[in-house]
Amino acid sequence: MDDIVKQAMAKWPNVPHCYGWLGLDARGNWYMRDDRTQAIGPFASGLPGAKGSMLKHVKLIDFIERNYATDPQGCWYFQNGPQRVYVELEATPFIWRVDADGAIRSSAGVAAALVQCYMDEKGWPYLHTNVGFGLVHTQDVASLAHALELRHWPVQDVLSAKLGQQFGYQSSPATLQLPAQ
């Protein structure tokens, strides 16, 4: 976490949390969701316009990803200065990129080591790593298949409906509305 963020948290410890305004999609893209967007429906609903506006400002995205963390309830958030902005997840807390040689990194570029590979009932691949759990980016499925063969990574079956419970994350912190700490 950035030092400036830690300083702001110490200076203003009781800032209310923010819910529903930030989302991470299944391809690792960040979205801002204003009141009008939130009124359309939940982030992961698939309704037209419910995701909001995709962020494209590289420095803002880098700031979000440097200050992205989880709380004890498995709710992921962006610590924006003194305010905790909870993230709505379309899929998982991380979207993994897999290089042709099998190297794993998050969409933010953080290197990770494989713990276990999973495949759900729809054929979607997931990686549990030393950094966390996430979906493999759709553009990297071929690289993952190559790595599975090359490195003899075993694949376990998993049910998509149980991923959050099994790996300890909440897809929609807005449904929990946690109080400020």
FENURJO-V218064 format. One line per field, one symbol per residue. ss: DSSP state (@ for helix, = for strand, . for the rest). phi: phi as a letter, one per 20 degrees, with the letter a starting at -180 (. if undefined). psi: psi as a letter, one per 20 degrees, with the letter a starting at -180 (. if undefined). Layout:
ss=???
phi=???
psi=???
//
This chain:
ss=..@@@@@@@@@......=======.....===..@@@@@@..@@@.......==...@@@@@@@@@.===.....=====..=======....=====.....===....==.======.....=====...====.@@@@@@@@@@@@@@...===..@@@@@@@@....=@@@......
phi=.fgffffffffcfdfffdcnecccefdneececfgfffffqfgefnfgnffodffcfgfffgfgffdebcdfeneebdeemededfdedfccfcdedcfgenfdbffenffbdfdbdccefeneeccecfeqdaeeggfdffffgfffffelffddfbegfdggffdmcdfcggfelfffe
psi=qqghggghghhmikpqqpqiipqprijjqqppoaggghhhrqgjhjqpihhbpppioghggggghhkprqrhijpqrponcipooqppphfrhqoppprhjjppqriijpqqppgqqqpaiijpqqpprihaqrqpphijhghggghgggilpqpqqqphijggghjlqphnhhihmpqq.
//
